[in-house]
Every structure is written in structure tokens, then in C-alpha cells.
Amino acid sequence: GIYIYGNHPQLGDNKIENAVPLVYLNNDYWVLHLEMDAALEKHKIVYHYFIQNDDGTKSFEAGNDKIIDLNAQDSPELVIIDSWNFTGYKENTFYTAPFVNVLLKQPVAKKKLAIKKSATHVFRVKAPILEANQTICIIGESKILGAWDAKKALMLTKVADADYYEVSIDTAKSNSPFVYKYGIADASTNTFLSFEEGENRVLYEPVGKDKLVIVNDGFVRLNTAQWKGAGVAIPVFSLRSNKSAGVGEFADMKLLVDLSLIHI
């Protein structure tokens, strides 16, 4: 089965042994209904999923970006639709420290992004290998998403202190199911450039009174092969420095890394 745990008393206080099981709905969804105790609410709830295998082992998903900010919205009912982040997804590599801090360092978002009060749905998606002048856009069947007219695609905004891009939309006048797709756009001119790969995305969660739906769509389906890099492989015993014993030591690895970064 699939379990959830997080930094909230109703999610086990980050204790895996107190994780809450989800209920199987169909081949695509597992669900959990919680009535949150307002007295126990925290500013931000960070939560995680794992799979309890039949042999007793646990399979954890990757990432640390599943967050519920209960103070950021006023809707009595909050529906969160998450995508499982498989540890084998290549995109996770680009969120490790070497890429985030050095190789693919992205401009820091300058401000927090507020959810529109009129919004019925919030769409969030990650895209780690965009170029500096690019952003993510969303386009779809509904008129609010341009009715597949690329010139009317809606731009997403990179959220400060988060890995994802976000946009909040009022879909009250749209048909259900809600059909859409992400794309790449020029951030300076808001001009559509290209669609993501794969089939259209389909959302079945309808609009409801006093309800906000947050869709965590995982990664934009981009060709990660477009990023290419080269590295250095060297046995430790081949490293020598003025401070080592002359046969290579682990402490010399830092000097090698510093030298490599200087010459990038």
C-alpha cells in the first residue's frame, strides 16, 4: 500500500511508524480524506509518500518539495493531487547540490506568489533544465487556456524558495474533464516556443463551492538529453598534494574539485 507522513500530528509527526495509509481508488489514484484540526495547523506542512512492499521493505519517492501552506489559502476544502516522484527519474539529478548550486544555477525568484482569491485550481510543475530566458506556460482545450491557441497560453511563475513553477486559474466556466498541456515560452516576451512531449494531461477533479484544487504535476516532459556534461574520474591514490603523504588521500579530493571548478 501507499502511505503518507509529514511534520503534522495528523500525519504522524514525521515518524514513519505513524504514517497514514491511503485507500486504493483505481489504477491511477490512491486517496486519503483528512479533517484537519485547526488547533494543530502549522504554517507549512511538508509531507512524503512511500510504498509498503509485500516483503516488508519500503520504497520512498524522491524530492522534498511536497508542501501544504494552510495559511496561503482560505478555502474550507483543499484537494491536493500529487504525482509520484520515482527515484529513477533523470530529472531528479538536476536538483542535487552540484547542479543547483553550480552547474545549472537558476536565478532566484524575487517574490512570493499569492494564490488568486478567485482561483479554483492551482497548477504546479517542475522544469530543472530551462534556459535562463525561458519559462513554463500552460495551454489547453478550455477558453481560459487559449483553446489551443499558442498565442493565448498562460505563463507560469517560478515560486520563491521552491523548485516548481505555478499558476492559479478560475476554471468555473470550463468543461470537465479539464484537458491541458505544458509548454516552453520566452520569459521576456511571453511568446510560446514549444509543447512538452507526450500525451495531453487530463484533470477530472471538478470545480466545487469553497474548494481549492492544487495539482502537483511533477516534471514537465522535456528531453533531458539536450543537457550534456563532462566530468573527471581519477583514483584517489593518484592524487598528491603538498599536505598529503604522497600516495593520495581523501582530503586531496577537495583540492581537485576546487581546481576543476576554476577551469570550468
Salt bridges, closest charged atoms under 4 A:
GLU61 OE1 - LYS66 NZ 3.20
ASP65 OD2 - LYS126 NZ 2.89
ASP69 OD1 - HIS43 ND1 3.91
ASP161 OD2 - LYS112 NZ 3.01
GLU166 OE1 - ARG124 NE 2.69
GLU196 OE2 - ARG201 NE 2.83
GLU196 OE2 - ARG221 NH2 3.59
GLU205 OE2 - LYS211 NZ 2.84
ASP217 OD1 - ARG201 NH1 3.63
ASP258 OD2 - LYS254 NZ 2.94
